[in-house]
Amino acid sequence: MQRCIKLKLLRPYEESVTWEELGYLLRGLSLKACRMSNFCLTHHLLRALKLETEYLNPQGHLYCYPHLAAEYPEVPTGIVCAAETRARKLFKKHAVNVLRGDTAMVRFRKDASIPLPVDGYKIVRTGDTDYGVDIQLLSRQEAKRRKRSGRVCVVLANNRRNPKAGPVLQKLVDGMLRRGVASLFRKKKDWDISIPYETEAAARAEDFAPGLIMGVVFGMQCALAYAFNHLPKQGELPADEITAREARFHERKEKLHKQYQWSGRKGRGTEKAMQPLRRLQEKERNYRSLVNGRYAKRIVELAVKNHCGEIRLEERLGADVRQETIALAHWPAGDLQNKICQKAEEAGITVRKCEVRNLRSSGVADCEAARRLAACEESDP
């Protein structure tokens, strides 16, 4: 199971390296990583359209590394390979819609993140309870030309809001967890690092009742409704808090739009005038993520408490039910489903998303629909 931890870069560990020098290196790498990825995306599109491109390997596949390594000799080879791999995966994800003409060609912005391969960084201890990350920011040729080390050690901020950060970093230092391709990205005036790692899935608990299934559906009057196939227990997670907070967010957005409409700002004043709206949008995204995590945790806790080893989650609504009648119609339900799957996997619970039809007939309550989902046979969903 893959997880991720995000930490802020606090300061360079060596006194010989200043924060201004480090920031200059990171900004330059970010711009070069953006250009390299966009170059690869362009030639992937040319290749998909069966147009000529000279960057092919003997097997006939697109291979931009020799050109990128020659054009950017100061960039470490690991970052060049990671940027090319990132571009290939992104194009493969959006290729169908781009070639069909449904969406425009995906591009990276100038403040794109810097991909760090596994060999390009490592977690080190800088004190009893402090940790740092040793990053390869310059190639060997460029470091030799500048007569300095190409690796820079940066102290990581002590993330006290996340109690799992310390144990995870300790396991990464000891080699107990497997690291993945990290990324450096700029967040306002600070630089953060995102470190993915893999953990073993929790073993299936022995006290799970055999054949007990928990059904979870999106409710019409509530956020989520749950029920069991062999137990009389059932319940609902209310949506009153969500609807009230979303109404306040919508009201505030309307006021900001009216203020901007009558402000008369044009040109460069537009960016400053839109700052309150963007801050509100970020606040709304954080709130939605928080509530989704809270609801996912509650669902998994109910399953563990009742010794249920399988959760059937409604993936989409039936054809006879409109999206407008659901309480979470304008809510990121996909993120909620992903959080439920993630937390259930940590507890050793199996989650199966079911595309069910005719789940709700006329007058059927939400809990009864959840019970029908839990009691239906394997071939029914």
N, C-alpha and C positions, 0 to 999 in steps of 0.2 A: 504494500500500500504506500503510495507516494504522498508525502506531506511537504509543507513549505514553511519556512520561518523567515521573517523580514526584520532586519535590524538596521539601525542608522550608523553611518560611519562618523565617528566622533572626532578623531584627530590622527595625524600620522604618529606612529610610535617612535621613529627616529627623530631626534632633534635636528638633524641635518636637513630634513625635508620639511618645508613649510606647507601650510594649508593652501597658500596661493599657488605654489608649484603643483601640488596634487590636483587642485581644481582645474588648472590649465591642462594637465594631462588627461583628466577625465572628460572634460568638454571636447578636447580634440579627438579622443577615442570615440566618443558618442557620435560626433559628426561623421567620422570615417566609417564607423560601423553602419550608420544610416546609408551612406553612399554605396558601400559594398553590397548591402542587402538589396537596395533598389536596383543596382546594376544586375544582380542575379535575377531579380524578378522580371526585369525587362527582357532578358535573354531566355528566361523560361517561357514567357509569352510568345516570343518569336519562334521558339522551338515548337510550342503547341500549335501555332498557326502554320507550321511547316514552311517557315521562312528561313533564309540562310543565317547561320551564326557560326562563327569560326571557333568558338570555345567548346569543342567536343573532344572527348577522349577516344582512344582507339575502338572502344565498344560502341561508340555512337551516342553516348550520354553526355548531357551538358556538364562541363567541368570548368568552372571559372577561377579556380584557385591559382593556377600559374599567373594569370593576368593580374589578379588582385594582389598577390604576393609581390609582383614586380612593381606595381603602381604604388603600393603602400608598404615599403620595406621596413618602416619603423613600427608597424603593428605586429604583435606576436602572431605566429602562425596558428596557434590555437584559436585566437579570436577570429582570424580570417576564416578558418574552417567552420567555426560555430556560426558566424554570420551567414555563410553560404548554406549551411544546413537549415538555419532558421528560415531563410528566404524560400528554400525548396519546400519545406513543410507548409509555410503559409500559402504559397501558390497552389500546392496540391489541395489545400483545404477549400480555396475559393475558385479553383480552376473552372468548375462546371458553370457557376453563375457568371464568371467573367467571360468565358467563351460564348455563353448563351446571350450575353448582352444585358443581363438583369442588373448587374452591378458594375461599377467602374473598377479599373485595375487597382488593386490594393498597393499602397505605398507606405514607406516608413517616413516618419517626420524627422526633423533635424535633431530633436532631443530624444531620439530613440535610445532604448536601453543597450547596454554593452554586454554581450554574451560572454561568459567566462567558462571555458571548458574545465573538466575535472582536474586536469594537470596544471591549469593556469591559476589555481588558488588553493589555499589550505588554511584550516583553522588552527590557530596557535594560542597558547596561554601567554598573557602579558602580565599576570599577577595571580594572586590567590583566587580571586573570584572574577577577574577580568579576562576577556578574550579579545583576540584580534584576528584579522584575516590578512594573509600574505598573498599579494596579487602580482601577477606578471603583467606589467603595463607597457614594457618596451621590449622589442626584439633584441636578440643578442648582438646583431650588428649595430643597431642604434645605441644600445647601452655601451658597447665598446667605443663607438665614435664619441659619445658624450663623456666617456670615462666615469661612469657611475653605474650603480646596480640597476638592473631592469626590474627588480621586484621591490615592491613597497609594502610595508606592514602598516596597517591602519587599525586603530583601536575601535572596537565595536561598543556602541552605547549599551549600558546595562538596561535592558528592557524589563523594568519592574512591573509593567502592566501585564506581561505575559509570564506567569510563573513557570511555564514549561521551557522557556528560552535557555535558562542555565543548565538544566539536565541534558537538553538536546545538544548544546554546544560541547558539553563535557563528553558526551558519547561520540560526537563527531571528531573531537581531538583524539580520543582513545581508539578510533577506528571501529567502533561498534555499530555505526550506522553508515550506510552507503550514500555518498553524495552524488548529486546530479549536476547538470549544467546550470550554473548560477547566472545572475544578471545584476548589473549595476544600473540604477536609474536615478534620475534627479527628481526630487519632490520639493517644489518651490526652491528654496535656497540650500537645501540639504541633499546629501547623497545617501541612498539606501542600497542595501544588498539583499537580494532574495535568494535563499539557499534551499533548494529542494533536497529531500532525503527520503529514503525508502525504509519503511518499518514492516515488520512481519505482522500479518493479519492475526487478530486475536483468535485463539482456538475456540471452537464451538463448545459452549458450556454443556456440561454433562447433565445439568438439572433442567434442561429445556424439555417441556412436555412434548412427546411425539405426536405429530399430527395437528398441533395447535397453531392456528394461523390468525394473524391480525390483519384486518382490512382497514385501509385508510383512504378516504375519498375527500375531495374538495366539496365543502358544504355550500348550500344555497343561503342559509341563514347564519352560518358559522364559518370559521376559517378552515378547520379540518374536523372530520368526524371519524371515529374509530370504533371498531367492534371486533369480537372474536367469534370463531365458528363454533367452538365447543364450550364457551363460557357466556353467562348472561351479562357480563360487564360490557358497558358501552359508554361513550362520552363524546363531548365536543370541546374544541378549543375555540373560544369566542373570537370574533372579529371586530368587536366594538372599539378596541384600542386602535386597531389599524385604520378603520374607517374614520375615526375622529381625528387621528393625526394626519391622515392623508387629506382630509378636508381643510385642516389648518395650513398644510403645505400648499394646497391649491389656492386658497384665499390669499396667501402671501405672494404667490407667483402672480396672481392677477393684479395685485397692488403694484408690484415691481414693474410689470408690463405697462400699466397706466402711467407710472412715474416716468418711465423711459419715453413713452409716447409723447408726453408733454414737456419733456426736458429740453428738447431742441438740440441735443448734442449730435454732432456729426464728425466724421473723420476720426482723428485719434481719440476723441472723447468717448467714442463708442466702447472701447475696451474697458475704460474705467467705469463707465455706466453699467456694464454687464457684470462687473465683479460681484455685487450682492446676489444676483440671480445664480451665478455659478457656485458661490458659496452655499446657497440654499440647496442647489441640486446635489452638491457633495454631501451635505448634511442629510438629505433625503436618502441617498444611496447607503450611507452608513447606517441609518435607522432601519432600512429594509433588511440589510445584511444581519443586523443585530437581532431583529425579530425572527427572521428565518432560522438563525442558529438556536434561538430560545425555543421555538416550536419543534424543531428537529430533536433537540435534546429531550423535550417532554415526551415526544412519541416513543423514542427509544427507551426512555426510563420506564414507561408504561409496559412496553414489551418485555423488558427484563424483569420487572416486578411480577408479571403474570407468567413468567417462564415460557415465553413465546419465542420460538427460534426462527420464525419466518414472518415477514411483513409483505403484504400485497398492496402496492401503491398504485393508485389510479393515475395513469400517465396522461390521458386526455379524456375529455368528456364524450359522452355518447352523441350520436347524430341527432337525437331527438331533444337535446338540451342546448340552449343557446348560452354563449359565453356571458351575456349580460346578466343572467340570473344568478351567477356565482358570486359569492362575496369577494373572492380574490381575482375577479376578472381583470383588473388593472394592476395586478401585483406580480412581481417576478416569481412565478410559481416554479419555473425551472430551477432557480437557485435553491428554493426550498426543497425540491426533490433531491438535488445533489447533496445538500447538507444532511438530509435524512439517510441517504445511502452511505455517506461517509461515516456518520456517527454509528450507524448500525453495523458497519464493517468493523469498527473498532471494538464493538461489543460481541462480535462473533455471530451476528444475526444476518440471515440471508434476506435480501430485498429483491423482489421481482416486480417490475413495472408491468402493469396489465392494461392493454387497450380494450376496454369493455364497452359493449353496446347494450342498449336497452337495460341499463343498470337501474335507472330510475323510471318507474312508471308513474302515472298520475297519482299524486297524493302520498308518495313514499317519502318518509323522513330521511334525513341525512344518515343517521345511525343505522337505519334499516338497510340503506344502500351499502354502507360499509360492511354490514353483516352478510349481505348477499355476495359482495366481492370476496369475503373471506371464505364463504361456504361453497363457492362455485367450483366446479371440477377443473382439472388441468386443461382440458380441451375447450372449456367455455370462454376464458378471457381471450 
